[in-house]
Amino acid sequence: MLTRRHVIASAIAAPAILRLGTGTAQAATVLKISHQFPGGTVDKGDFRDRLCRMFATEVAKRSGGDISAEIYPNSSLIKTNAQFSAMRKGALDISLYPMPYAGGELPETNIGLMPGLVATYDQGLRWKKEPVGKALTDFLADKGIILLTWVWQAGGVASRSRPIVAPEDCKGLKVRGGSREMDMVLQTAGAAVLSVPSNEIYAAMQTGACDAGITSSTSLISFRLEEVSKSLTSGAGASYWFMLEPLMMSKSVFEALPKKHQDIILAVGTELEAFGKKGAQDDDAEVAKVYEKAGAKVSPLDITTVNKWRDIARDTAWKDYGAKTATAANLLKLASAVSV
């Protein structure tokens, strides 16, 4: 008897691969995993790509080959901003996706990059077991998305000119913030803003369309922004910029799988959270070395400076976000209750 195979009404749907067991043909599930980051191997490269490959390897192993996965880095399968919508429609299986990139479609997802809201990795990862975690996962499930692996990343600032440490430093500059709420904070501080995915920051800085980019430590390294930067603000010690970049799965694809396969996928996803945390923290330490070697000036953030950014955020971005929808207001309230 054929095991149940998920069906995707899209040209990018993976074909079934027939596996021969004890005289009975089985249709193996082939999952397509897309992300915007540089590709590598299980052992080397951007930790987000490595996490996807580790997920694919472990799921295949535990399912006895009944589930396999193909990795598509560099947005080679689907353009960056289209991946979230594709998962909701069942046209893409899985993506490691910066949650606030979906803010234009679902403004509530901007909770994943609310300046000053998350101050440490442990605080962010505690969301999963706190009421905010249930509220967020329930909301996303209702919209067609399953969270598999919670990944938080601290961020810093790469600048073509002077360091951007305190809010007043960005006055008159064109800065990429990473979310609508971060852009509001930057504008209040006197900057002009540019909205592009992190894999497009290099070109924007190279051409002068962007003076500085705020992004995760891993992206500051992987996208080689040190080549177009003279200054780096490191978020290794403290940061007002924490991005939720989870491994996500299409709910319709997930629910079409047998229960035993769902259990494997959820278990592997959860187990990879420790790797995600370590990968992000390792890059927080590594980014300063990379930029110093390239000749850039490296400036650290401290709690006092982070609080300046948070004060602006509370008066602008937090209020704006909380007024969007009742769900947004509830998510902000619940997230604010998670202590550092």
C-alpha positions as CSV (number, residue, x, y, z in Angstrom):
1,M,0.0,0.0,0.0
2,L,1.3,3.5,-0.9
3,T,2.1,5.7,2.0
4,R,0.3,9.0,1.9
5,R,2.2,11.6,-0.2
6,H,1.6,15.3,0.1
7,V,0.4,17.0,-3.0
8,I,1.5,20.5,-3.9
9,A,-0.5,22.3,-6.7
10,S,2.6,24.0,-8.0
11,A,5.2,23.5,-10.7
12,I,7.9,23.4,-8.1
13,A,6.4,20.5,-6.3
14,A,8.8,17.6,-5.7
15,P,8.1,14.4,-7.6
16,A,7.6,11.3,-5.6
17,I,10.5,8.8,-5.5
18,L,9.5,5.2,-5.5
19,R,11.2,3.1,-2.9
20,L,11.0,-0.6,-3.0
21,G,10.5,-2.4,0.3
22,T,9.3,-5.9,0.8
23,G,7.8,-6.2,-2.7
24,T,5.7,-3.1,-2.2
25,A,6.4,0.3,-3.8
26,Q,6.4,3.3,-1.4
27,A,6.2,6.9,-2.4
28,A,8.9,8.7,-0.5
29,T,8.3,12.3,0.5
30,V,10.8,14.8,-1.0
31,L,10.7,18.2,0.8
32,K,12.1,21.3,-0.8
33,I,13.9,23.7,1.6
34,S,14.5,27.2,0.4
35,H,16.5,30.1,2.0
36,Q,18.3,33.3,1.0
37,F,21.7,32.5,2.5
38,P,24.9,31.3,0.9
39,G,25.1,27.5,0.4
40,G,27.7,25.2,2.0
41,T,27.9,21.8,3.5
42,V,26.7,20.2,6.7
43,D,30.1,21.0,8.2
44,K,31.1,24.3,6.7
45,G,29.4,27.6,5.8
46,D,26.6,29.8,7.1
47,F,25.1,28.1,10.1
48,R,21.6,28.7,8.8
49,D,22.3,26.7,5.7
50,R,24.1,24.1,7.8
51,L,21.0,23.9,10.1
52,C,18.8,23.1,7.0
53,R,21.2,20.4,5.9
54,M,21.4,18.9,9.3
55,F,17.6,18.9,9.4
56,A,17.4,17.1,6.1
57,T,20.1,14.5,7.0
58,E,18.5,13.7,10.4
59,V,14.9,13.5,9.1
60,A,16.0,11.2,6.3
61,K,17.9,9.0,8.8
62,R,15.1,8.7,11.3
63,S,12.5,8.1,8.7
64,G,14.5,5.3,7.1
65,G,14.6,7.3,3.9
66,D,10.9,7.8,3.7
67,I,11.5,11.5,3.9
68,S,14.3,13.3,2.1
69,A,15.0,17.0,1.4
70,E,16.6,19.1,-1.2
71,I,18.2,22.4,-0.1
72,Y,18.0,25.5,-2.3
73,P,20.3,28.3,-1.0
74,N,20.7,31.8,-2.3
75,S,16.9,32.1,-3.0
76,S,17.6,29.9,-6.0
77,L,14.2,28.2,-5.9
78,I,12.0,31.1,-4.9
79,K,12.8,34.8,-4.4
80,T,13.4,35.8,-0.8
81,N,10.3,37.8,-0.1
82,A,8.0,35.3,-1.9
83,Q,9.0,32.3,0.3
84,F,6.6,33.0,3.1
85,S,3.5,33.3,0.9
86,A,4.6,30.2,-1.0
87,M,4.6,28.2,2.2
88,R,1.2,29.5,3.2
89,K,-0.1,28.3,-0.2
90,G,1.6,24.9,0.0
91,A,3.8,25.8,-3.0
92,L,7.0,25.6,-0.9
93,D,7.6,23.0,1.8
94,I,10.1,24.6,4.2
95,S,12.2,27.8,4.6
96,L,14.5,29.2,7.1
97,Y,13.0,32.7,7.0
98,P,13.4,36.0,8.7
99,M,10.0,36.4,10.3
100,P,9.6,40.2,9.8
101,Y,10.1,39.8,6.0
102,A,6.5,38.6,6.1
103,G,5.4,41.9,7.8
104,G,3.9,43.3,4.6
105,E,1.6,40.3,4.4
106,L,1.0,39.7,8.1
107,P,2.0,42.8,10.2
108,E,1.9,40.7,13.3
109,T,5.1,38.9,12.3
110,N,7.1,42.1,12.9
111,I,7.1,41.0,16.5
112,G,10.1,39.0,15.3
113,L,12.2,42.2,15.0
114,M,10.9,44.7,17.5
115,P,13.8,46.9,18.5
116,G,14.7,46.6,22.2
117,L,12.1,43.9,22.9
118,V,14.6,41.0,23.1
119,A,17.9,41.7,24.8
120,T,19.5,38.2,25.1
121,Y,19.3,34.8,23.4
122,D,17.9,33.1,26.5
123,Q,15.1,35.6,26.7
124,G,14.2,35.1,23.1
125,L,14.3,31.3,23.3
126,R,12.1,31.4,26.4
127,W,9.3,32.8,24.2
128,K,8.6,29.2,23.0
129,K,7.4,28.0,26.4
130,E,5.8,31.3,27.5
131,P,2.3,32.5,26.6
132,V,3.8,34.6,23.8
133,G,5.1,31.5,22.2
134,K,1.8,29.8,22.1
135,A,0.1,32.9,20.9
136,L,2.6,33.3,18.1
137,T,2.6,29.7,17.0
138,D,-1.2,29.6,17.1
139,F,-1.4,32.7,15.0
140,L,1.0,31.4,12.4
141,A,-0.7,28.0,12.3
142,D,-4.0,29.8,11.6
143,K,-2.2,31.5,8.7
144,G,-0.8,28.2,7.3
145,I,2.7,28.1,8.9
146,I,4.3,25.7,11.4
147,L,7.3,26.7,13.4
148,L,9.9,23.9,13.5
149,T,13.1,25.5,14.9
150,W,13.2,28.7,16.9
151,V,16.3,30.6,15.9
152,W,17.2,34.1,17.2
153,Q,20.1,36.2,15.9
154,A,21.6,39.3,17.4
155,G,22.6,42.0,15.0
156,G,25.1,44.8,14.4
157,V,25.7,47.6,11.9
158,A,28.1,47.7,8.9
159,S,28.7,51.3,7.7
160,R,30.5,52.7,4.6
161,S,31.6,55.7,6.7
162,R,31.4,56.7,10.3
163,P,30.4,54.2,13.1
164,I,26.7,54.0,14.0
165,V,26.6,53.3,17.7
166,A,24.1,55.7,19.4
167,P,20.9,56.8,17.7
168,E,22.3,60.3,16.9
169,D,25.1,58.7,14.8
170,C,22.7,57.7,12.0
171,K,21.4,61.2,11.3
172,G,21.5,62.1,7.6
173,L,22.5,58.6,6.5
174,K,20.6,56.0,4.5
175,V,20.3,52.9,6.6
176,R,18.8,49.4,6.1
177,G,17.0,48.4,9.3
178,G,15.4,45.0,8.6
179,S,11.8,45.7,9.6
180,R,9.1,48.4,9.5
181,E,9.5,49.0,13.2
182,M,13.3,49.3,13.0
183,D,12.9,51.7,10.2
184,M,10.6,53.8,12.4
185,V,13.3,54.0,15.0
186,L,15.9,55.0,12.5
187,Q,13.7,57.7,11.0
188,T,13.0,59.1,14.4
189,A,16.8,59.3,14.9
190,G,17.2,61.2,11.7
191,A,18.1,58.6,9.1
192,A,16.6,57.8,5.8
193,V,15.7,54.1,5.4
194,L,16.1,51.5,2.7
195,S,14.0,48.3,2.7
196,V,15.9,45.3,1.1
197,P,16.5,41.7,2.1
198,S,19.9,41.1,3.8
199,N,21.2,39.4,0.6
200,E,20.8,42.7,-1.2
201,I,22.6,45.0,1.3
202,Y,26.0,44.5,-0.4
203,A,24.9,45.8,-3.7
204,A,23.1,48.7,-2.1
205,M,26.1,49.7,-0.1
206,Q,28.5,49.2,-3.0
207,T,26.5,51.6,-5.2
208,G,26.0,54.1,-2.5
209,A,22.2,53.6,-2.4
210,C,22.7,52.6,1.3
211,D,25.2,54.0,3.8
212,A,24.8,51.4,6.4
213,G,23.0,48.1,7.0
214,I,21.8,46.6,10.2
215,T,21.6,42.8,10.1
216,S,22.6,39.7,12.0
217,S,26.2,38.9,12.8
218,T,26.0,35.9,10.5
219,S,24.7,37.9,7.6
220,L,27.4,40.6,8.2
221,I,29.9,37.8,7.6
222,S,28.2,35.6,5.0
223,F,27.3,38.5,2.7
224,R,30.9,39.9,2.9
225,L,29.8,43.3,3.9
226,E,33.3,44.0,5.4
227,E,34.3,44.5,1.7
228,V,32.2,47.6,1.5
229,S,32.4,48.9,5.1
230,K,34.8,51.1,7.1
231,S,33.0,50.6,10.4
232,L,31.2,47.8,12.4
233,T,29.1,48.1,15.4
234,S,29.1,44.7,17.2
235,G,26.1,43.3,19.0
236,A,28.2,40.6,20.7
237,G,28.0,42.1,24.2
238,A,24.6,43.8,23.9
239,S,22.1,44.5,21.2
240,Y,18.8,46.3,20.5
241,W,18.4,44.2,17.3
242,F,17.3,40.6,17.7
243,M,15.8,38.9,14.7
244,L,13.6,35.7,14.9
245,E,14.6,33.6,11.9
246,P,13.0,30.2,12.4
247,L,12.8,27.1,10.3
248,M,9.2,27.2,9.1
249,M,7.0,24.7,7.2
250,S,3.9,24.9,5.2
251,K,1.0,23.7,7.4
252,S,-0.8,22.1,4.5
253,V,2.3,20.1,3.6
254,F,2.9,19.1,7.2
255,E,-0.7,18.0,7.8
256,A,-0.6,15.8,4.7
257,L,2.2,13.7,6.1
258,P,1.6,10.6,8.3
259,K,1.7,11.2,12.0
260,K,5.0,9.3,12.5
261,H,6.6,11.7,9.9
262,Q,5.2,14.7,11.6
263,D,6.6,13.6,14.9
264,I,10.1,13.1,13.4
265,I,10.0,16.6,11.8
266,L,9.0,18.3,15.0
267,A,11.5,16.4,17.1
268,V,14.4,17.2,14.8
269,G,13.4,20.8,14.5
270,T,13.3,21.2,18.3
271,E,16.7,19.5,18.8
272,L,18.4,21.9,16.3
273,E,17.6,24.9,18.5
274,A,20.7,24.4,20.5
275,F,22.8,24.4,17.3
276,G,21.0,27.5,16.1
277,K,21.8,29.4,19.3
278,K,25.5,28.3,19.3
279,G,25.9,29.2,15.6
280,A,24.5,32.7,16.2
281,Q,26.6,33.3,19.3
282,D,29.8,32.1,17.6
283,D,29.2,34.5,14.7
284,D,28.6,37.4,17.2
285,A,32.2,36.8,18.4
286,E,33.6,36.0,14.9
287,V,32.2,39.1,13.1
288,A,34.6,41.5,14.9
289,K,37.6,39.5,13.9
290,V,36.5,39.5,10.2
291,Y,36.0,43.2,10.1
292,E,39.1,44.1,12.0
293,K,41.1,41.9,9.5
294,A,39.5,43.9,6.7
295,G,40.6,47.2,8.3
296,A,37.3,48.3,9.6
297,K,36.9,50.1,12.9
298,V,34.9,48.0,15.4
299,S,32.7,49.6,18.1
300,P,30.9,47.6,20.8
301,L,27.4,48.3,22.1
302,D,26.7,48.6,25.8
303,I,23.5,48.5,27.9
304,T,23.3,52.3,28.3
305,T,23.4,52.8,24.5
306,V,21.0,49.9,23.9
307,N,18.6,51.6,26.3
308,K,18.7,54.8,24.2
309,W,17.5,52.8,21.2
310,R,14.9,51.0,23.3
311,D,13.5,54.3,24.6
312,I,12.9,55.5,21.0
313,A,11.4,52.2,20.1
314,R,8.9,52.2,23.0
315,D,7.6,55.6,22.0
316,T,7.4,54.9,18.3
317,A,7.6,51.3,16.9
318,W,6.1,49.6,19.9
319,K,3.1,51.9,20.0
320,D,2.6,51.7,16.3
321,Y,2.8,47.9,16.2
322,G,0.5,47.5,19.2
323,A,-2.1,49.6,17.5
324,K,-2.1,47.5,14.3
325,T,-4.4,44.6,15.4
326,A,-5.7,43.0,18.6
327,T,-3.3,40.1,17.9
328,A,-0.4,42.5,17.6
329,A,-1.3,44.2,20.9
330,N,-1.5,40.9,22.6
331,L,1.8,39.6,21.3
332,L,3.5,42.7,22.4
333,K,2.0,42.5,25.8
334,L,3.0,38.9,26.2
335,A,6.5,39.3,24.9
336,S,7.1,42.3,27.2
337,A,6.3,40.0,30.1
338,V,9.2,37.7,29.3
339,S,12.0,38.8,31.6
340,V,15.7,39.2,30.6
